[in-house]
Amino acid sequence: MYTGSMSTPERLIESTRELLWERGYVGTSPKAIQQHAGAGQGSMYHHFAGKPDLALAAIRRTAEEMRATAEAALGGSGSAYARVEAYLLRERDVLRGCPVGRLTMDPDVIASDELRAPVTETLDWLRDRLAGILEEGVAQGEFTDALVPREIASTVVATVQGGYVLARSSGAPAAFDAAVRGLLALLGACAAPSGTTRH
């Protein structure tokens, strides 16, 4: 599964990330991590203080990856609408769900201030990033003043996370796609008459 060039700490972090996604915090035992990573108990405790320390490193890595993936779409060229559209339509493994969003449903992660912090910070960053783009759109006359950037930003995040839930419950990505199309239609309806948004 892992390349020979991957260090033991990297294998442990990547294994923990995958197991947290599949099994949750409680189901991710140190033994399971060691087996998945092909690492011994001594190696694990040489690099990490214990399961909470390793889980924090894994959650931080997952959060960083989500930010980078989102920024790749949101930081592109084009109108505010086009950038939000690129984020919403980017390729996703919809039926697996969002690794960060899934962590919000893990009671052990949410109960820990330390483990929850990277999750909260990432979702806050995403809302702020979207709000900033939408604010640019309003300022440049792309959207009407009736659009409230921070509220729409929250709606975008909620639609994506809710779309994952709908898709997983139905066993098909169509529900996610429908939610995204609906949100883009609503966002397009906020275009200023003289704006440059394309529907």
Contact map, one row per residue, 1 for C-alpha under 8 A:
1110000000000000000000000000000000000000000000000000000000000000000000000000000000000000000000000000000000000000000000000000000000000000000000000000000000000000000000000000000000000000000000000000000
1111010000100000000000000000000000000000000000000000000000000000000000000000000000000000000000000000000000000000000000000000000000000000000000000000000000000000000000000000000000000000000000000000000
1111110000000000000000000000000000000000000000000000000000000000000000000000000000000000000000000000000000000000000000000000000000000000000000000000000000000000000000000000000000000000000000000000000
0111111000000000000000000000000000000000000000000000000000000000000000000000000000000000000000000000000000000000000000000000000000000000000000000000000000000000000000000000000000000000000000000000000
0011111000000000000000000000000000000000000000000000000000000000000000000000000000000000000000000000000000000000000000000000000000000000000000000000000000000000000000000000000000000000000000000000000
0111111101100000000000000000000000000000000000000000000000000000000000000000000000000000000000000000000000000000000000000000000000000000000000000000000000000000000000000000000000000000000000000000000
0001111111100000000000000000000000000000000000000000000000000000000000000000000000000000000000000000000000000000000000000000000000000000000000000000000000000000000000000000000000000000000000000000000
0000011111110000000000000000000000001010001000000000000000000000000000000000000000000000000000000000000000000000000000000000000000000000000000000000000000000000000000000000000000000000000000000000000
0000001111111000000000000000000000000000000100100000000000000000000000000000000000000000000000000000000000000000000000000000000000000000000000000000000000000000000000000000000000000000000000000000000
0000011111111100000000000000000000000000000000000000000000000000000000000000000000000000000000000000000000000000000000000000000000000000000000000000000000000000000000000000000000000000000000000000000
0100011111111110000000000000000000001100000000000000000000000000000000000000000000000000000000000000000000000000000000000000000000000000000000000000000000000000000000000000000000000000000000000000000
0000000111111111000000000000000011001010000100000000010000000000000000000000000000000000000000000000000000000000000000000000000000000000000000000000000000000000000000000000000000000000000000000000000
0000000011111111100000000000000000000000000000000000011011000000000000000000000000000000000000000000000000000000000000000000000000000000000000000000000000000000000000000000000000000000000000000000000
0000000001111111110000000000000000001000000000000000000001000000000000000000000000000000000000000000000000000000000000000000000000000000000000000000000000000000000000000000000000000000000000000000000
0000000000111111111000000000000010011000000000000000000000000000000000000000000000000000000000000000000000000000000000000000000000000000000000000000000000000000000000000000000000000000000000000000000
0000000000011111111100000001000010000000000000000000011001000000000000000000000000000000000000000000000000000000000000000000000000000000000000000000000000000000000000000000000000000000000000000000000
0000000000001111111110000000000000000000000000000000001001100100000000000000000000000000000000000000000000000000000000000000000000000000000000000000000000000000000000000000000000000000000000000000000
0000000000000111111111000000000000000000000000000000000000000000000000000000000000000000000000000000000000000000000000000000000000000000000000000000000000000000000000000000000000000000000000000000000
0000000000000011111111110011000010000000000000000000000000000000000000000000000000000000000000000000000000000000000000000000000000000000000000000000000000000000000000000000000000000000000000000000000
0000000000000001111111111011000000000000000000000000000000000000000000000000000000000000000000000000000000000000000000000000000000000000000000000000000000000000000000000000000000000000000000000000000
0000000000000000111111110000000000000000000000000000000000000000000000000000000000000000000000000010011000000000000000000000000000000000000000000000000000000000000000000000000000000000000000000000000
0000000000000000011111110000000000000000000000000000000000000000000000000000000000000000000000000000000000000000000000000000000000000000000000000000000000000000000000000000000000000000000000000000000
0000000000000000001111111111000000000000000000000000000000000000000000000000000000000000000000000000000000000000000000000000000000000000000000000000000000000000000000000000000000000000000000000000000
0000000000000000001111111111000000000000000000000000000000000000000000000000000000000000000000000000001001000000000000000000000000000000000000000000000000000000000000000000000000000000000000000000000
0000000000000000000100111111100000000000000000000000001000000000000000000000000000000000000000000000000001011000000000000000000000000000000000000000000000000000000000000000000000000000000000000000000
0000000000000000000000111111100000000000000000000000000000000000000000000000000000000000000000000000000000010000000000000000000000000000000000000000000000000000000000000000000000000000000000000000000
0000000000000000001100111111100000000000000000000000000000000000000000000000000000000000000000000000000000000000000000000000000000000000000000000000000000000000000000000000000000000000000000000000000
0000000000000001001100111111110110000000000000000000000000000000000000000000000000000000000000000000000000000000000000000000000000000000000000000000000000000000000000000000000000000000000000000000000
0000000000000000000000001111111110000000000000000010000000000000000000000000000000000000000000000000000000000000000000000000000000000000000000000000000000000000000000000000000000000000000000000000000
0000000000000000000000000001111111000000000000000010000000000000000000000000000000000000000000000000000000000000000000000000000000000000000000000000000000000000000000000000000000000000000000000000000
0000000000000000000000000000111111100000100000000000000000000000000000000000000000000000000000000000000000000000000000000000000000000000000000000000000000000000000000000000000000000000000000000000000
0000000000000000000000000001111111110000000000000000000000000000000000000000000000000000000000000000000000000000000000000000000000000000000000000000000000000000000000000000000000000000000000000000000
0000000000010011001000000001111111111000000000000000000000000000000000000000000000000000000000000000000000000000000000000000000000000000000000000000000000000000000000000000000000000000000000000000000
0000000000010000000000000000011111111111100100000000000000000000000000000000000000000000000000000000000000000000000000000000000000000000000000000000000000000000000000000000000000000000000000000000000
0000000000000000000000000000001111111111000000000000000000000000000000000000000000000000000000000000000000000000000000000000000000000000000000000000000000000000000000000000000000000000000000000000000
0000000000000010000000000000000111111110000000000000000000000000000000000000000000000000000000000000000000000000000000000000000000000000000000000000000000000000000000000000000000000000000000000000000
0000000100110110000000000000000011111110000000000000000000000000000000000000000000000000000000000000000000000000000000000000000000000000000000000000000000000000000000000000000000000000000000000000000
0000000000100000000000000000000001111111000000000000000000000000000000000000000000000000000000000000000000000000000000000000000000000000000000000000000000000000000000000000000000000000000000000000000
0000000100010000000000000000000001111111101100000000000000000000000000000000000000000000000000000000000000000000000000000000000000000000000000000000000000000000000000000000000000000000000000000000000
0000000000000000000000000000000001100111111100000000000000000000000000000000000000000000000000000000000000000000000000000000000000000000000000000000000000000000000000000000000000000000000000000000000
0000000000000000000000000000001001000011111110000000000000000000000000000000000000000000000000000000000000000000000000000000000000000000000000000000000000000000000000000000000000000000000000000000000
0000000000000000000000000000000000000001111111000000000000000000000000000000000000000000000000000000000000000000000000000000000000000000000000000000000000000000000000000000000000000000000000000000000
0000000100000000000000000000000000000011111111100000000000000000000000000000000000000000000000000000000000000000000000000000000000000000000000000000000000000000000000000000000000000000000000000000000
0000000010010000000000000000000001000011111111110100000000000000000000000000000000000000000000000000000000000000000000000000000000000000000000000000000000000000000000000000000000000000000000000000000
0000000000000000000000000000000000000000111111111100000000000000000000000000000000000000000000000000000000000000000000000000000000000000000000000000000000000000000000000000000000000000000000000000000
0000000000000000000000000000000000000000011111111000000000000000000000000000000000000000000000000000000000000000000000000000000000000000000000000000000000000000000000000000000000000000000000000000000
0000000010000000000000000000000000000000001111111000000000000000000000000000000000000000000000000000000000000000000000000000000000000000000000000000000000000000000000000000000000000000000000000000000
0000000000000000000000000000000000000000000111111110110000000000000000000000000000000000000000000000000000000000000000000000000000000000000000000000000000000000000000000000000000000000000000000000000
0000000000000000000000000000000000000000000011111111110000000000000000000000000000000000000000000000000000000000000000000000000000000000000000000000000000000000000000000000000000000000000000000000000
0000000000000000000000000000000000000000000110011111110000000000000000000000000000000000000000000000000000000000000000000000000000000000000000000000000000000000000000000000000000000000000000000000000
0000000000000000000000000000110000000000000000011111111000000000000000000000000000000000000000000000000000000000000000000000000000000000000000000000000000000000000000000000000000000000000000000000000
0000000000000000000000000000000000000000000000001111111100000000000000000000000000000000000000000000000000000000001000000000000000000000000000000000000000000000000000000000000000000000000000000000000
0000000000000000000000000000000000000000000000011111111110000000000000000000000000000000000000000000000000000000000000000000000000000000000000000000000000000000000000000000000000000000000000000000000
0000000000011001000000000000000000000000000000011111111111000000000000000000000000000000000000000000000000000000000000000000000000000000000000000000000000000000000000000000000000000000000000000000000
0000000000001001100000001000000000000000000000000011111111100000000000000000000000000000000000000000000000000000001000000000000000000000000000000000000000000000000000000000000000000000000000000000000
0000000000000000000000000000000000000000000000000001111111110000000000000000000000000000000000000000000000000000011000000000000000000000000000000000000000000000000000000000000000000000000000000000000
0000000000001000000000000000000000000000000000000000111111111000000000000000000000000000000000000000000000000000000000000000000000000000000000000000000000000000000000000000000000000000000000000000000
0000000000001101100000000000000000000000000000000000011111111100000000000000000000000000000000000000000000000000000000000000000000000000000000000000000000000000000000000000000000000000000000000000000
0000000000000000100000000000000000000000000000000000001111111110000000000000000000000000000000000001000000000000001001100000000000000000000000000000000000000000000000000000000000000000000000000000000
0000000000000000000000000000000000000000000000000000000111111111000000000000000000000000000000000000000000000000000001000000000000000000000000000000000000000000000000000000000000000000000000000000000
0000000000000000000000000000000000000000000000000000000011111111100000000000000000000000000000000000000000000000000000000000000000000000000000000000000000000000000000000000000000000000000000000000000
0000000000000000100000000000000000000000000000000000000001111111110000000000000000000000000000000011000000000000000000000000000000000000000000000000000000000000000000000000000000000000000000000000000
0000000000000000000000000000000000000000000000000000000000111111111000000000000000000000000000000001000000000000000001100100000000000000000000000000000000000000000000000000000000000000000000000000000
0000000000000000000000000000000000000000000000000000000000011111111100000000000000000000000000000000000000000000000000000100000000000000000000000000000000000000000000000000000000000000000000000000000
0000000000000000000000000000000000000000000000000000000000001111111110000000000000000000000000000000000000000000000000000000000000000000000000000000000000000000000000000000000000000000000000000000000
0000000000000000000000000000000000000000000000000000000000000111111111000000000000000000000000000001000000000000000000000100000000000000000000000000000000000000000000000000000000000000000000000000000
0000000000000000000000000000000000000000000000000000000000000011111111100000000000000000000000000000000000000000000000000100010000000000000000000000000000000000000000000000000000000000000000000000000
0000000000000000000000000000000000000000000000000000000000000001111111110000000000000000000000000000000000000000000000000000000000000000000000000000000000000000000000000000000000000000000000000000000
0000000000000000000000000000000000000000000000000000000000000000111111111000000000000000000000000000000000000000000000000000000000000000000000000000000000000000000000000000000000000000000000000000000
0000000000000000000000000000000000000000000000000000000000000000011111111100000000000010000000000000000000000000000000000000010000000000000000000000000000000000000000000000000000000000000000000000000
0000000000000000000000000000000000000000000000000000000000000000001111111110000000000000000000000000000000000000000000000000000000000000000000000000000000000000000000000000000000000000000000000000000
0000000000000000000000000000000000000000000000000000000000000000000111111111000000000000000000000000000000000000000000000000000000000000000000000000000000000000000000000000000000000000000000000000000
0000000000000000000000000000000000000000000000000000000000000000000011111111000000110110010000000000000000000000000000000000000000000000000000000000000000000000000000000000000000000000000000000000000
0000000000000000000000000000000000000000000000000000000000000000000001111111000000110110000000000000000000000000000000000000000001000000000000000000000000000000000000000000000000000000000000000000000
0000000000000000000000000000000000000000000000000000000000000000000000111111100000100000000000000000000000000000000000000000000000000000000000000000000000000000000000000000000000000000000000000000000
0000000000000000000000000000000000000000000000000000000000000000000000011111110000100000000000000000000000000000000000000000000000000000000000000000000000000000000000000000000000000000000000000000000
0000000000000000000000000000000000000000000000000000000000000000000000000011111000100000000000000000000000000000000000000000000000000000000000000000000000000000000000000000000000000000000000000000000
0000000000000000000000000000000000000000000000000000000000000000000000000001111101100000000000000000000000000000000000000000000000000000000000000000000000000000000000000000000000000000000000000000000
0000000000000000000000000000000000000000000000000000000000000000000000000000111111100000000000000000000000000000000000000000000000000000100001000000000000000000000000000000000000000000000000000001100
0000000000000000000000000000000000000000000000000000000000000000000000000000011111110000000000000000000000000000000000000000000000001101100001000000000000000000000000000000000000000000000000000000000
0000000000000000000000000000000000000000000000000000000000000000000000000000001111111000000000000000000000000000000000000000000000000100100000000000000000000000000000000000000000000000001100000000100
0000000000000000000000000000000000000000000000000000000000000000000000000000011111111100000000000000000000000000000000000000000000000000000000000000000000000000000000000000000000000000000000000000100
0000000000000000000000000000000000000000000000000000000000000000000000001111111111111110000000000000000000000000000000000000000000000000000000000000000000000000000000000000000000000000000000000000000
0000000000000000000000000000000000000000000000000000000000000000000000001100000111111111000000000000000000000000000000000000000001001000000000000000000000000000000000000000000000000000000000000000000
0000000000000000000000000000000000000000000000000000000000000000000000000000000011111111100000000000000000000000000000000000000000000000000000000000000000000000000000000000000000000001000000000000000
0000000000000000000000000000000000000000000000000000000000000000000000001100000001111111110000000000000000000000000000000000000000000000000000000000000000000000000000000000000000000000000000000000000
0000000000000000000000000000000000000000000000000000000000000000000001001100000000111111110000000000000000000000000000000000000000000000000000000000000000000000000000000000000000000000000000000000000
0000000000000000000000000000000000000000000000000000000000000000000000000000000000011111110000000000000000000000000000000000000000000000000000000000000000000001000000000000000000010000000000000000000
0000000000000000000000000000000000000000000000000000000000000000000000000000000000001111111000000000000000000000000000000000000000000000000000000000000000000000000000000000000000010000000000000000000
0000000000000000000000000000000000000000000000000000000000000000000000001000000000000111111100000000000000000000000000000000000000000000000000000000000000000000000000000000000000000000000000000000000
0000000000000000000000000000000000000000000000000000000000000000000000000000000000000000111110000000000000000000000000000000000000000000000000000000000000000000000000000000000000000000000000000000000
0000000000000000000000000000000000000000000000000000000000000000000000000000000000000000011111000000000000000000000000000000000000000000000000000000000000000000000000000000000000000000000000000000000
0000000000000000000000000000000000000000000000000000000000000000000000000000000000000000001111111000000000000000000000000000000000000000000000000000000000000000000000000000000000000000000000000000000
0000000000000000000000000000000000000000000000000000000000000000000000000000000000000000000111111100000000000000000000000000000000000000000000000000000000000000000100110000100100000000000000000000000
0000000000000000000000000000000000000000000000000000000000000000000000000000000000000000000011111000000000000000000000000000000000000000000000000000000000000000000100110011100000000000000000000000000
0000000000000000000000000000000000000000000000000000000000000000000000000000000000000000000011111100000000000000000000000000000000000000000000000000000000000000000000010000000000000000000000000000000
0000000000000000000000000000000000000000000000000000000000000000000000000000000000000000000011111110110000000000000000000000000000000000000000000000000000000000000110010000000000000000000000000000000
0000000000000000000000000000000000000000000000000000000000000000000000000000000000000000000001011111110000000000000000000000000000000000000000000000000000000000100100000000000000000000000000000000000
0000000000000000000010000000000000000000000000000000000000000100000000000000000000000000000000001111111000000000000000000000000000000000000000000000000000000000000000000000000000000000000000000000000
0000000000000000000000000000000000000000000000000000000000100110010000000000000000000000000000000111111100000000000000100000000000000000000000000000000000000000000000000000000000000000000000000000000
0000000000000000000000000000000000000000000000000000000000000000000000000000000000000000000000001111111110000000000000000000000000000000000000000000000000000000100000000000000000000000000000000000000
0000000000000000000010000000000000000000000000000000000000000000000000000000000000000000000000001111111111000000000000000000000000000000000000000000000000000000000000000000000000000000000000000000000
0000000000000000000010010000000000000000000000000000000000000000000000000000000000000000000000000011111111001100000000100000000000000000000000000000000000000000000000000000000000000000000000000000000
0000000000000000000000000000000000000000000000000000000000000000000000000000000000000000000000000001111111101100000100100000000000000000000000000000000000000000000000000000000000000000000000000000000
0000000000000000000000000000000000000000000000000000000000000000000000000000000000000000000000000000111111100100000000000000000000000000000000000000000000000000000000000000000000000000000000000000000
0000000000000000000000011000000000000000000000000000000000000000000000000000000000000000000000000000011111111100000000000000000000000000000000000000000000000000000000000000000000000000000000000000000
0000000000000000000000000000000000000000000000000000000000000000000000000000000000000000000000000000000111111110000000000000000000000000000000000000000000000000000000000000000000000000000000000000000
0000000000000000000000001100000000000000000000000000000000000000000000000000000000000000000000000000000001111111000000000000000000000000000000000000000000000000000000000000000000000000000000000000000
0000000000000000000000001000000000000000000000000000000000000000000000000000000000000000000000000000001101111111001100000000000000000000000000000000000000000000000000000000000000000000000000000000000
0000000000000000000000000000000000000000000000000000000000000000000000000000000000000000000000000000001111111111101100000000000000000000000000000000000000000000000000000000000000000000000000000000000
0000000000000000000000000000000000000000000000000000000000000000000000000000000000000000000000000000000000111111100100000000000000000000000000000000000000000000000000000000000000000000000000000000000
0000000000000000000000000000000000000000000000000000000000000000000000000000000000000000000000000000000000011111111100000000000000000000000000000000000000000000000000000000000000000000000000000000000
0000000000000000000000000000000000000000000000000000000000000000000000000000000000000000000000000000000000000111111110000000000000000000000000000000000000000000000000000000000000000000000000000000000
0000000000000000000000000000000000000000000000000000000100000000000000000000000000000000000000000000000000000001111111000000000000000000000000000000000000000000000000000000000000000000000000000000000
0000000000000000000000000000000000000000000000000001001100100000000000000000000000000000000000000000000000001101111111100000000000000000000000000000000000000000000000000000000000000000000000000000000
0000000000000000000000000000000000000000000000000000000000000000000000000000000000000000000000000000000100001111111111110000000000000000000000000000000000000000000000000000000000000000000000000000000
0000000000000000000000000000000000000000000000000000000000000000000000000000000000000000000000000000000000000000111111111000000000000000000000000000000000000000000000000000000000000000000000000000000
0000000000000000000000000000000000000000000000000000000000110010000000000000000000000000000000000000000000000000011111111100000000000000000000000000000000000000000000000000000000000000000000000000000
0000000000000000000000000000000000000000000000000000000000100010000000000000000000000000000000000001001100000000001111111110000000000000000000000000000000000000000000000000000000000000000000000000000
0000000000000000000000000000000000000000000000000000000000000000000000000000000000000000000000000000000000000000000111111111000000000000000000000000000000000000000000000000000000000000000000000000000
0000000000000000000000000000000000000000000000000000000000000000000000000000000000000000000000000000000000000000000011111111100000000000000000000000000000000000000000000000000000000000000000000000000
0000000000000000000000000000000000000000000000000000000000000011011000000000000000000000000000000000000000000000000001111111110000000000000000000000000000000000000000000000000000000000000000000000000
0000000000000000000000000000000000000000000000000000000000000000000000000000000000000000000000000000000000000000000000111111111000000000000000000000000000001000000000000000000000000000000000000000000
0000000000000000000000000000000000000000000000000000000000000000000000000000000000000000000000000000000000000000000000011111111100000000000000000000000000000000000000000000000000000000000000000000000
0000000000000000000000000000000000000000000000000000000000000000000000000000000000000000000000000000000000000000000000001111111110000000000000000000000000000000000000000000000000000000000000000000000
0000000000000000000000000000000000000000000000000000000000000000001001000000000000000000000000000000000000000000000000000111111111000000000000000000000000001000000000000000000000000000000000000000000
0000000000000000000000000000000000000000000000000000000000000000000000000000000000000000000000000000000000000000000000000011111111100000000000000000010011001000000000000000000000000000000000000000000
0000000000000000000000000000000000000000000000000000000000000000000000000000000000000000000000000000000000000000000000000001111111110000000000000000010010000000000000000000000000000000000000000000000
0000000000000000000000000000000000000000000000000000000000000000000000000000000000000000000000000000000000000000000000000000111111111000000000000000000000000000000000000000000000000000000000000000000
0000000000000000000000000000000000000000000000000000000000000000000000000100000000010000000000000000000000000000000000000000011111111100000000000000110010000000000000000000000000000000000000000000000
0000000000000000000000000000000000000000000000000000000000000000000000000000000000000000000000000000000000000000000000000000001111111110000000000000110110000000000000000000000000000000000000000000000
0000000000000000000000000000000000000000000000000000000000000000000000000000000000000000000000000000000000000000000000000000000111111111000000000000100000000000000000000000000000000000000000000000000
0000000000000000000000000000000000000000000000000000000000000000000000000000000100010000000000000000000000000000000000000000000011111111100000000000000000000000000000000000000000000000000000000000000
0000000000000000000000000000000000000000000000000000000000000000000000000000000110000000000000000000000000000000000000000000000001111111110000000000100010000000000000000000000000000000000000000000000
0000000000000000000000000000000000000000000000000000000000000000000000000000000000000000000000000000000000000000000000000000000000111111111000000000100000000000000000000000000000000000000000000000000
0000000000000000000000000000000000000000000000000000000000000000000000000000000100000000000000000000000000000000000000000000000000011111111100000000000000000000000000000000000000000000000000000000000
0000000000000000000000000000000000000000000000000000000000000000000000000000001110000000000000000000000000000000000000000000000000001111111111100000000000000000000000000000000000000000000000000000000
0000000000000000000000000000000000000000000000000000000000000000000000000000000000000000000000000000000000000000000000000000000000000111111111111010000000000000000000000000000000000000000000000000000
0000000000000000000000000000000000000000000000000000000000000000000000000000000000000000000000000000000000000000000000000000000000000011111111000000000000000000000000000000000000000000000000000000000
0000000000000000000000000000000000000000000000000000000000000000000000000000000000000000000000000000000000000000000000000000000000000001111111100000000000000000000000000000000000000000000000000000000
0000000000000000000000000000000000000000000000000000000000000000000000000000000000000000000000000000000000000000000000000000000000000000111111110000000000000000000000000000000000000000000000010110000
0000000000000000000000000000000000000000000000000000000000000000000000000000001100000000000000000000000000000000000000000000000000000000111111110000000000000000000000000000000000000000000000110111100
0000000000000000000000000000000000000000000000000000000000000000000000000000000000000000000000000000000000000000000000000000000000000000110111111110000000000000000000000000000000000000000001110010000
0000000000000000000000000000000000000000000000000000000000000000000000000000000000000000000000000000000000000000000000000000000000000000010011111110000000000000000000000000000000000000000001110000000
0000000000000000000000000000000000000000000000000000000000000000000000000000000000000000000000000000000000000000000000000000000000000000010000111111000000000000000000000000000000000000000000000000000
0000000000000000000000000000000000000000000000000000000000000000000000000000000000000000000000000000000000000000000000000000000000000000000000111111000000000000000000000000000000000000000001000000000
0000000000000000000000000000000000000000000000000000000000000000000000000000000000000000000000000000000000000000000000000000000000000000010000111111100100000000000000000000000000000000000001000000000
0000000000000000000000000000000000000000000000000000000000000000000000000000000000000000000000000000000000000000000000000000000000000000000000001111111100000000000000000000000000000000000000000000000
0000000000000000000000000000000000000000000000000000000000000000000000000000000000000000000000000000000000000000000000000000000001110110000000000011111110000000000000000000000000000000000000000000000
0000000000000000000000000000000000000000000000000000000000000000000000000000000000000000000000000000000000000000000000000000001101100000000000000001111111000000000000000000000000000000000000000000000
0000000000000000000000000000000000000000000000000000000000000000000000000000000000000000000000000000000000000000000000000000000000000000000000000001111111100000000000000000000000000000000000000000000
0000000000000000000000000000000000000000000000000000000000000000000000000000000000000000000000000000000000000000000000000000000000100000000000000011111111110000000000000000000000000000000000000000000
0000000000000000000000000000000000000000000000000000000000000000000000000000000000000000000000000000000000000000000000000000001101100100000000000000111111111000000000000000000000000000000000000000000
0000000000000000000000000000000000000000000000000000000000000000000000000000000000000000000000000000000000000000000000000000001000000000000000000000011111111100000000000000000000000000000000000000000
0000000000000000000000000000000000000000000000000000000000000000000000000000000000000000000000000000000000000000000000000000000000000000000000000000001111111110000000000000000000000000000000000000000
0000000000000000000000000000000000000000000000000000000000000000000000000000000000000000000000000000000000000000000000000000000000000000000000000000000111111111000000000000000000000010000000000000000
0000000000000000000000000000000000000000000000000000000000000000000000000000000000000000000000000000000000000000000000000010011000000000000000000000000011111111100000000000000000000000000000000000000
0000000000000000000000000000000000000000000000000000000000000000000000000000000000000000000000000000000000000000000000000000000000000000000000000000000001111111110000000000000000000000000000000000000
0000000000000000000000000000000000000000000000000000000000000000000000000000000000000000000000000000000000000000000000000000000000000000000000000000000000111111111000000000000000110010000000000000000
0000000000000000000000000000000000000000000000000000000000000000000000000000000000000001000000000000000000000000000000000000000000000000000000000000000000011111111100000000000100110000000000000000000
0000000000000000000000000000000000000000000000000000000000000000000000000000000000000000000000000100100000000000000000000000000000000000000000000000000000001111111110000000000000000000000000000000000
0000000000000000000000000000000000000000000000000000000000000000000000000000000000000000000000000000000000000000000000000000000000000000000000000000000000000111111111000000000100000000000000000000000
0000000000000000000000000000000000000000000000000000000000000000000000000000000000000000000000000000000000000000000000000000000000000000000000000000000000000011111111100000001110110000000000000000000
0000000000000000000000000000000000000000000000000000000000000000000000000000000000000000000001101100000000000000000000000000000000000000000000000000000000000001111111110000000100000000000000000000000
0000000000000000000000000000000000000000000000000000000000000000000000000000000000000000000000001000000000000000000000000000000000000000000000000000000000000000111111111000000000000000000000000000000
0000000000000000000000000000000000000000000000000000000000000000000000000000000000000000000000000000000000000000000000000000000000000000000000000000000000000000011111111100001100000000000000000000000
0000000000000000000000000000000000000000000000000000000000000000000000000000000000000000000001100000000000000000000000000000000000000000000000000000000000000000001111111111111100000000000000000000000
0000000000000000000000000000000000000000000000000000000000000000000000000000000000000000000001111000000000000000000000000000000000000000000000000000000000000000000111111111100000000000000000000000000
0000000000000000000000000000000000000000000000000000000000000000000000000000000000000000000000000000000000000000000000000000000000000000000000000000000000000000000011111110000000000000000000000000000
0000000000000000000000000000000000000000000000000000000000000000000000000000000000000000000000000000000000000000000000000000000000000000000000000000000000000000000001111111001000000000000000000000000
0000000000000000000000000000000000000000000000000000000000000000000000000000000000000000000000100000000000000000000000000000000000000000000000000000000000000000000000111111100000000000000000000000000
0000000000000000000000000000000000000000000000000000000000000000000000000000000000000000000000100000000000000000000000000000000000000000000000000000000000000000000000110111111000000000000000000000000
0000000000000000000000000000000000000000000000000000000000000000000000000000000000000000000001100000000000000000000000000000000000000000000000000000000000000000000000110011111110000000000000000000000
0000000000000000000000000000000000000000000000000000000000000000000000000000000000000000000000000000000000000000000000000000000000000000000000000000000000000000000000100001111111000000000000000000000
0000000000000000000000000000000000000000000000000000000000000000000000000000000000000000000000000000000000000000000000000000000000000000000000000000000000000000001001100101111111100000000000000000000
0000000000000000000000000000000000000000000000000000000000000000000000000000000000000000000001000000000000000000000000000000000000000000000000000000000000000001011101100000111111110000000000000000000
0000000000000000000000000000000000000000000000000000000000000000000000000000000000000000000000000000000000000000000000000000000000000000000000000000000000000000001000000000111111111000000000000000000
0000000000000000000000000000000000000000000000000000000000000000000000000000000000000000000000000000000000000000000000000000000000000000000000000000000000000000000000000000011111111100000000000000000
0000000000000000000000000000000000000000000000000000000000000000000000000000000000000000000000000000000000000000000000000000000000000000000000000000000000000011001000000000001111111110000000000000000
0000000000000000000000000000000000000000000000000000000000000000000000000000000000000001100000000000000000000000000000000000000000000000000000000000000000000011001000000000000111111111000000000000000
0000000000000000000000000000000000000000000000000000000000000000000000000000000000000000000000000000000000000000000000000000000000000000000000000000000000000000000000000000000011111111100000000000000
0000000000000000000000000000000000000000000000000000000000000000000000000000000000000000000000000000000000000000000000000000000000000000000000000000000000000000000000000000000001111111110000000000000
0000000000000000000000000000000000000000000000000000000000000000000000000000000000000000000000000000000000000000000000000000000000000000000000000000000000010010000000000000000000111111111000000000000
0000000000000000000000000000000000000000000000000000000000000000000000000000000000001000000000000000000000000000000000000000000000000000000000000000000000000000000000000000000000011111111100000000000
0000000000000000000000000000000000000000000000000000000000000000000000000000000000000000000000000000000000000000000000000000000000000000000000000000000000000000000000000000000000001111111110000000001
0000000000000000000000000000000000000000000000000000000000000000000000000000000000000000000000000000000000000000000000000000000000000000000000000000000000000000000000000000000000000111111111000000000
0000000000000000000000000000000000000000000000000000000000000000000000000000000010000000000000000000000000000000000000000000000000000000000000000000000000000000000000000000000000000011111111100000000
0000000000000000000000000000000000000000000000000000000000000000000000000000000010000000000000000000000000000000000000000000000000000000000000000000000000000000000000000000000000000001111111100000111
0000000000000000000000000000000000000000000000000000000000000000000000000000000000000000000000000000000000000000000000000000000000000000000000000000000000000000000000000000000000000000111111100000000
0000000000000000000000000000000000000000000000000000000000000000000000000000000000000000000000000000000000000000000000000000000000000000000000110110000000000000000000000000000000000000011111110000000
0000000000000000000000000000000000000000000000000000000000000000000000000000000000000000000000000000000000000000000000000000000000000000000001110000000000000000000000000000000000000000001111111011100
0000000000000000000000000000000000000000000000000000000000000000000000000000000000000000000000000000000000000000000000000000000000000000000011110000000000000000000000000000000000000000000001111110000
0000000000000000000000000000000000000000000000000000000000000000000000000000000000000000000000000000000000000000000000000000000000000000000000000000000000000000000000000000000000000000000000111110000
0000000000000000000000000000000000000000000000000000000000000000000000000000000000000000000000000000000000000000000000000000000000000000000011000000000000000000000000000000000000000000000000011111000
0000000000000000000000000000000000000000000000000000000000000000000000000000000000000000000000000000000000000000000000000000000000000000000011100000000000000000000000000000000000000000000000111111100
0000000000000000000000000000000000000000000000000000000000000000000000000000001000000000000000000000000000000000000000000000000000000000000001000000000000000000000000000000000000000000000000100111110
0000000000000000000000000000000000000000000000000000000000000000000000000000001011000000000000000000000000000000000000000000000000000000000001000000000000000000000000000000000000000000000100100011111
0000000000000000000000000000000000000000000000000000000000000000000000000000000000000000000000000000000000000000000000000000000000000000000000000000000000000000000000000000000000000000000100000001111
0000000000000000000000000000000000000000000000000000000000000000000000000000000000000000000000000000000000000000000000000000000000000000000000000000000000000000000000000000000000000000100100000000111
